[in-house]
Amino acid sequence: MNKTAREILGLIISIIFCFAAARIGAAFTTTEIGGWYAALEKPSWNPPNWVFAPVWAFLYLTMAIAAWLVWRRRGFTAAALPLTVFFIQLVFNVLWSILFFGLHSPGWAFADILLLWCAILATTVLFWRIVPAAGWLLLPYLLWVSFAASLNLAIWKMNA
């Protein structure tokens, strides 16, 4: 396989991997939007439900591209630490959906989102050192999760 084909395949795999994580999280989320989540008290600054899907689709795509850029520059072996931290943040990302929507536990979800935020920050820094563009691509994700953490905390407090 030539270098270009290998790089394209790597990008496709990265996108599939990130959107698989998205799909797992969505499996716990979509069934609860109209029922449990709709019944929760939410702050006035809570976005409408339709905002979340396109924002997350954009973020998962930028995550996939960022990880691919790092892999393309260094490969798996030389980028083992940043790619492992990337994988860990994806686990925290999926776990949040399980805790918040699946288990109806905004408190535990808030604890998870704090860990997720730290893992995203670490991933951003590690990626930035290898490919600055990869770090930039993760900044919208870090900002959105910052907002999501505030929203999670508000919902937890309003419904405790």
Helices and strands as residue ranges (DSSP letters): H 3-32, I 33-37, H 38-39, H 49-78, H 80-97, I 98-102, H 106-130, H 132-158
